[in-house]
Amino acid sequence: LKTTQKTKKTQQHMDPVFLTCSHSFCKMCLKHWWAQKKQQQCPVCKKISKQRDLPCNLVLKNLAEAYLKKKDPSASAGSEVLCSLHHEKLKLFCLDHQEPACVICRDSRAHINHKFRPIDEATQDHKEELQKALKPLQDKLKVLQKVKGNFDIREQHIKIQAQQTEKQIKEQFKKFRMFLDEEEKTRLAVLKKEEQQKSQKMKEKIAALSREMAGLSATIRAAEEELKAENISFLKNYKGTMKRVQQYPLMDAPQVVSEALINVAKHLSNLGYNIWNKMKGLRAHHGQYHTQL
């Protein structure tokens, strides 16, 4: 595509694509090369490419745009994108080729019997399609945010449970301090280990959920940025953007299971009875405590 201004004209590498061999080229130049060679061959390494839809090299595209703005800050404000073949304004959108076109393109052999729409109308239609495709992702993000909130609450509940259980255990052991100091330490260590293990598992779930939310948010933000882009830029990136949105995996949100919480019954059930049994064993080995008991 060519960019014109009142006082100068420049030609920019605004539509870079890359092949499976990782080499990048101007999309239009690459198509001309393939037309001459009559096969989809990389101009550098000669490797044959079987790709039909060439992915855009966003890094190279952004670098080219950044260089253009740095070289001529006024270029983006006073410039307009023209047809690379006929240097006419791109006022139409070819529904068959899914690309912008000028009025000369419409009447050319390359577009015989093709259907066209005005740029503004095509942009609106495609934006509506992208917004519709975004809806499930946005709904999924809301669900994940709600689940994460529940996970956060459960993590705090685990800590509270651990604190309350610790208090009850200590109250029981106060009655038998002479005999059960080691028993108390052992039980608290078991409780602490369970708390750490289950808290760690919950933190891992939260971290995994946060990563999924971050990826989902990034996909949504990228698509929403495209919705704000200029018509031509939006339509050029539309296919890749729609593909990323539609191919994003919408897995079911994870569920909270009861096993994730502290097993309070394991620590408190029949506590006095179990302690008494251990105390009887202590009495057998330490007869001097028998009278006191």
NUMIMAR-987870 format. One record per residue (C-alpha): x, y, z. Coordinates in Angstrom, 3 decimals. Example, Ala and Ser with C-alpha at 12.3 -4.5 7.8 and 13.67 -1.06 7.14 Angstrom:
! NUMIMAR-987870
+----------+----------+----------+
!       c1 !       c2 !       c3 !
+----------+----------+----------+
!   12.300 !   -4.500 !    7.800 !
!   13.670 !   -1.060 !    7.140 !
+----------+----------+----------+
This chain:
! NUMIMAR-987870
+----------+----------+----------+
!       c1 !       c2 !       c3 !
+----------+----------+----------+
!    0.000 !    0.000 !    0.000 !
!    1.149 !    3.565 !   -0.686 !
!    0.811 !    6.503 !    1.678 !
!    0.497 !    9.978 !    0.183 !
!    0.756 !   13.437 !    1.722 !
!    0.705 !   16.972 !    0.358 !
!    4.470 !   17.235 !   -0.038 !
!    5.829 !   13.685 !   -0.216 !
!    5.004 !   10.034 !   -0.934 !
!    6.432 !    6.988 !    0.809 !
!    5.866 !    3.263 !    0.421 !
!    5.783 !    1.314 !    3.657 !
!    6.041 !   -2.354 !    4.570 !
!    2.612 !   -2.302 !    6.212 !
!    1.392 !   -5.868 !    5.542 !
!    4.198 !   -8.275 !    6.543 !
!    3.487 !  -12.003 !    6.771 !
!    5.658 !  -14.951 !    7.787 !
!    6.003 !  -18.497 !    6.476 !
!    6.468 !  -21.765 !    8.357 !
!   10.213 !  -21.397 !    7.773 !
!   10.033 !  -18.174 !    9.858 !
!   11.018 !  -15.842 !    7.000 !
!    8.908 !  -12.680 !    6.651 !
!    7.905 !  -10.817 !    3.490 !
!    5.519 !   -8.185 !    2.188 !
!    2.277 !  -10.035 !    1.459 !
!    1.791 !   -8.430 !   -1.968 !
!    5.429 !   -9.022 !   -2.959 !
!    5.234 !  -12.650 !   -1.871 !
!    2.073 !  -13.253 !   -3.919 !
!    3.741 !  -11.735 !   -6.993 !
!    6.775 !  -13.992 !   -6.410 !
!    4.614 !  -17.084 !   -6.124 !
!    2.706 !  -16.113 !   -9.265 !
!    6.000 !  -15.948 !  -11.185 !
!    7.372 !  -19.194 !   -9.722 !
!    4.008 !  -20.973 !  -10.015 !
!    4.594 !  -22.536 !   -6.590 !
!    4.512 !  -21.343 !   -2.987 !
!    8.256 !  -21.246 !   -2.440 !
!   10.159 !  -19.185 !    0.154 !
!   12.337 !  -16.647 !   -1.741 !
!   15.163 !  -17.160 !    0.794 !
!   15.394 !  -20.830 !    1.764 !
!   13.295 !  -22.222 !   -1.146 !
!   11.159 !  -24.244 !    1.249 !
!    7.678 !  -24.988 !   -0.099 !
!    4.852 !  -23.513 !    1.972 !
!    1.417 !  -25.163 !    2.118 !
!   -0.208 !  -22.269 !    3.960 !
!   -3.193 !  -20.607 !    2.329 !
!   -3.859 !  -17.994 !    4.982 !
!   -0.558 !  -16.321 !    5.768 !
!   -0.347 !  -15.088 !    9.389 !
!    0.547 !  -11.444 !    9.870 !
!    3.936 !  -10.687 !   11.443 !
!    2.628 !   -8.278 !   14.060 !
!    6.084 !   -7.551 !   15.462 !
!    7.437 !   -6.449 !   12.084 !
!    4.232 !   -4.558 !   11.329 !
!    4.412 !   -2.652 !   14.610 !
!    8.086 !   -1.855 !   14.037 !
!    7.301 !   -0.510 !   10.567 !
!    4.484 !    1.644 !   11.892 !
!    6.633 !    2.892 !   14.775 !
!    9.441 !    3.752 !   12.356 !
!    7.034 !    5.636 !   10.098 !
!    5.671 !    7.677 !   12.998 !
!    9.170 !    8.409 !   14.299 !
!   10.422 !    9.397 !   10.854 !
!    7.386 !   11.550 !   10.050 !
!    5.021 !   12.166 !   13.013 !
!    2.516 !   13.926 !   10.777 !
!    2.220 !   10.990 !    8.366 !
!   -0.582 !    9.229 !   10.214 !
!   -2.640 !   12.401 !   10.537 !
!   -2.573 !   13.600 !    6.941 !
!   -2.213 !   10.379 !    5.014 !
!   -4.680 !    8.095 !    3.322 !
!   -4.290 !    4.490 !    2.183 !
!   -4.491 !    3.885 !   -1.561 !
!   -4.813 !    0.812 !   -3.735 !
!   -1.314 !   -0.572 !   -4.377 !
!   -2.238 !   -1.473 !   -7.981 !
!   -4.234 !    1.554 !   -9.147 !
!   -3.367 !    4.255 !   -6.563 !
!   -7.056 !    4.976 !   -6.048 !
!   -8.952 !    5.345 !   -2.776 !
!  -10.093 !    2.060 !   -1.248 !
!  -13.822 !    2.711 !   -1.098 !
!  -15.084 !   -0.869 !   -1.530 !
!  -14.696 !   -4.242 !    0.156 !
!  -14.666 !   -7.463 !   -1.897 !
!  -16.758 !  -10.104 !   -0.144 !
!  -15.207 !  -12.903 !   -2.205 !
!  -11.546 !  -12.006 !   -1.547 !
!  -12.301 !  -10.465 !    1.845 !
!  -10.103 !   -7.433 !    1.154 !
!  -10.482 !   -3.689 !    0.454 !
!  -10.614 !   -2.633 !   -3.195 !
!  -10.901 !    0.482 !   -5.337 !
!  -13.444 !    1.125 !   -8.097 !
!  -10.926 !    0.044 !  -10.759 !
!  -10.344 !   -3.236 !   -8.921 !
!  -14.112 !   -3.826 !   -8.976 !
!  -14.160 !   -3.677 !  -12.777 !
!  -10.955 !   -5.703 !  -13.257 !
!  -10.705 !   -9.353 !  -14.311 !
!   -9.486 !  -10.350 !  -10.863 !
!  -12.900 !   -9.457 !   -9.439 !
!  -15.251 !  -10.698 !  -12.161 !
!  -18.700 !  -11.510 !  -10.733 !
!  -17.528 !  -10.628 !   -7.222 !
!  -19.764 !   -8.966 !   -4.661 !
!  -18.740 !   -5.664 !   -3.086 !
!  -19.869 !   -3.525 !   -0.180 !
!  -18.934 !    0.032 !    0.774 !
!  -16.004 !    0.160 !    3.194 !
!  -18.090 !    1.643 !    6.007 !
!  -20.831 !   -0.962 !    5.613 !
!  -18.346 !   -3.855 !    5.448 !
!  -16.531 !   -2.529 !    8.494 !
!  -19.758 !   -2.350 !   10.477 !
!  -20.780 !   -5.890 !    9.460 !
!  -17.393 !   -7.353 !   10.353 !
!  -17.270 !   -5.478 !   13.645 !
!  -20.656 !   -6.927 !   14.558 !
!  -19.381 !  -10.422 !   13.716 !
!  -16.284 !   -9.921 !   15.866 !
!  -18.332 !   -8.520 !   18.743 !
!  -20.638 !  -11.541 !   18.525 !
!  -17.632 !  -13.881 !   18.590 !
!  -16.219 !  -11.989 !   21.584 !
!  -19.376 !  -12.444 !   23.664 !
!  -18.632 !  -16.047 !   24.810 !
!  -15.105 !  -15.026 !   25.800 !
!  -16.366 !  -12.045 !   27.763 !
!  -18.984 !  -14.215 !   29.479 !
!  -16.319 !  -16.809 !   30.299 !
!  -14.104 !  -14.137 !   31.837 !
!  -16.959 !  -13.043 !   34.102 !
!  -17.469 !  -16.654 !   35.219 !
!  -13.759 !  -17.078 !   35.934 !
!  -13.670 !  -13.845 !   37.902 !
!  -16.549 !  -15.092 !   40.032 !
!  -14.878 !  -18.473 !   40.586 !
!  -11.611 !  -16.784 !   41.539 !
!  -13.494 !  -14.706 !   44.086 !
!  -14.867 !  -17.936 !   45.585 !
!  -11.381 !  -19.437 !   45.644 !
!  -10.049 !  -16.376 !   47.473 !
!  -12.811 !  -16.711 !   50.070 !
!  -12.097 !  -20.424 !   50.492 !
!   -8.403 !  -19.760 !   51.004 !
!   -9.194 !  -17.333 !   53.807 !
!  -11.694 !  -19.818 !   55.247 !
!   -8.985 !  -22.494 !   55.307 !
!   -6.767 !  -20.195 !   57.374 !
!   -9.623 !  -19.394 !   59.767 !
!  -10.444 !  -23.095 !   60.114 !
!   -6.823 !  -23.859 !   60.869 !
!   -6.683 !  -21.129 !   63.518 !
!   -9.921 !  -22.241 !   65.181 !
!   -8.937 !  -25.899 !   65.140 !
!   -5.546 !  -25.012 !   66.606 !
!   -7.264 !  -23.164 !   69.449 !
!   -9.512 !  -26.146 !   70.268 !
!   -6.600 !  -28.531 !   70.183 !
!   -4.628 !  -26.331 !   72.570 !
!   -7.579 !  -26.076 !   74.985 !
!   -7.800 !  -29.874 !   75.117 !
!   -4.123 !  -30.271 !   75.710 !
!   -4.018 !  -27.792 !   78.584 !
!   -5.671 !  -30.462 !   80.801 !
!   -2.895 !  -32.925 !   80.187 !
!    0.142 !  -30.659 !   79.784 !
!    2.510 !  -32.859 !   81.845 !
!    1.903 !  -35.833 !   79.564 !
!    0.938 !  -34.412 !   76.258 !
!    3.380 !  -31.674 !   75.346 !
!    4.883 !  -33.843 !   72.645 !
!    1.440 !  -35.021 !   71.530 !
!    0.325 !  -31.400 !   71.120 !
!    3.349 !  -30.552 !   69.017 !
!    2.775 !  -33.602 !   66.851 !
!   -0.892 !  -32.853 !   66.223 !
!   -0.226 !  -29.193 !   65.494 !
!    2.480 !  -30.170 !   63.057 !
!    0.039 !  -32.477 !   61.251 !
!   -2.545 !  -29.709 !   61.131 !
!    0.011 !  -27.207 !   59.889 !
!    1.169 !  -29.595 !   57.193 !
!   -2.401 !  -30.149 !   56.021 !
!   -3.031 !  -26.409 !   56.044 !
!    0.116 !  -25.774 !   54.007 !
!   -0.651 !  -28.561 !   51.554 !
!   -4.248 !  -27.520 !   51.005 !
!   -3.418 !  -23.827 !   50.955 !
!   -0.685 !  -24.548 !   48.420 !
!   -3.091 !  -26.530 !   46.251 !
!   -5.602 !  -23.688 !   46.420 !
!   -2.892 !  -21.145 !   45.567 !
!   -1.858 !  -23.268 !   42.591 !
!   -5.477 !  -23.363 !   41.412 !
!   -5.729 !  -19.596 !   41.843 !
!   -2.446 !  -19.094 !   39.984 !
!   -3.591 !  -21.344 !   37.127 !
!   -6.915 !  -19.525 !   37.029 !
!   -5.120 !  -16.169 !   36.995 !
!   -2.970 !  -17.313 !   34.064 !
!   -6.038 !  -18.443 !   32.138 !
!   -7.759 !  -15.147 !   32.923 !
!   -4.672 !  -13.228 !   31.810 !
!   -4.588 !  -15.097 !   28.489 !
!   -8.308 !  -14.601 !   28.019 !
!   -8.046 !  -10.909 !   28.930 !
!   -5.153 !  -10.450 !   26.503 !
!   -7.168 !  -12.022 !   23.676 !
!  -10.170 !   -9.840 !   24.498 !
!   -8.077 !   -6.680 !   24.760 !
!   -6.357 !   -7.393 !   21.450 !
!   -9.712 !   -7.930 !   19.737 !
!  -11.199 !   -4.837 !   21.366 !
!   -8.228 !   -2.799 !   20.159 !
!   -8.936 !   -4.036 !   16.639 !
!  -12.514 !   -2.836 !   17.022 !
!  -11.124 !    0.653 !   17.629 !
!   -8.759 !    0.524 !   14.643 !
!   -9.221 !    2.370 !   11.362 !
!  -11.415 !    0.608 !    8.811 !
!   -8.649 !   -0.590 !    6.509 !
!   -6.382 !   -1.711 !    9.334 !
!   -9.305 !   -3.488 !   11.007 !
!  -10.312 !   -5.354 !    7.875 !
!   -6.739 !   -6.366 !    7.111 !
!   -6.312 !   -7.889 !   10.568 !
!   -9.886 !   -9.159 !   10.814 !
!   -9.272 !  -12.718 !    9.656 !
!   -6.383 !  -13.323 !   12.067 !
!   -8.217 !  -11.632 !   14.938 !
!  -11.403 !  -13.620 !   14.377 !
!   -9.402 !  -16.845 !   14.150 !
!   -7.713 !  -16.201 !   17.507 !
!  -11.034 !  -15.345 !   19.127 !
!  -12.887 !  -18.360 !   17.745 !
!  -10.056 !  -20.813 !   18.468 !
!   -9.580 !  -19.732 !   22.091 !
!  -10.419 !  -22.804 !   24.225 !
!  -13.526 !  -22.262 !   26.375 !
!  -12.994 !  -24.891 !   29.055 !
!  -15.401 !  -25.399 !   31.936 !
!  -14.615 !  -23.380 !   35.040 !
!  -13.003 !  -25.445 !   37.847 !
!  -15.184 !  -26.386 !   40.806 !
!  -14.407 !  -26.175 !   44.523 !
!  -14.546 !  -29.611 !   46.201 !
!  -15.037 !  -30.304 !   49.905 !
!  -11.747 !  -32.232 !   50.030 !
!   -9.974 !  -28.924 !   49.528 !
!  -10.869 !  -27.800 !   53.076 !
!   -9.250 !  -28.745 !   56.391 !
!  -10.413 !  -32.165 !   57.629 !
!  -11.568 !  -30.863 !   61.010 !
!  -13.074 !  -34.203 !   62.029 !
!   -9.716 !  -35.930 !   61.613 !
!   -8.171 !  -33.583 !   64.172 !
!  -11.019 !  -33.243 !   66.686 !
!  -13.130 !  -36.405 !   66.457 !
!  -12.763 !  -38.558 !   69.639 !
!   -9.840 !  -36.417 !   70.672 !
!  -10.322 !  -36.946 !   74.418 !
!  -10.759 !  -40.720 !   74.018 !
!   -7.647 !  -41.072 !   71.910 !
!   -5.674 !  -38.955 !   74.351 !
!   -6.867 !  -41.067 !   77.275 !
!   -5.747 !  -44.227 !   75.521 !
!   -2.326 !  -42.719 !   75.059 !
!   -2.317 !  -41.618 !   78.688 !
!   -3.023 !  -45.218 !   79.767 !
!    0.049 !  -46.239 !   77.845 !
!    2.013 !  -43.557 !   79.622 !
!    0.740 !  -44.821 !   83.013 !
!    1.996 !  -48.318 !   82.239 !
!    5.490 !  -46.958 !   81.592 !
!    5.420 !  -44.235 !   84.234 !
!    3.801 !  -45.616 !   87.410 !
!    4.742 !  -42.515 !   89.353 !
!    1.936 !  -40.640 !   87.576 !
!   -0.752 !  -43.202 !   88.423 !
!   -1.769 !  -41.656 !   91.738 !
!   -1.926 !  -38.193 !   90.240 !
!   -4.239 !  -39.383 !   87.467 !
+----------+----------+----------+
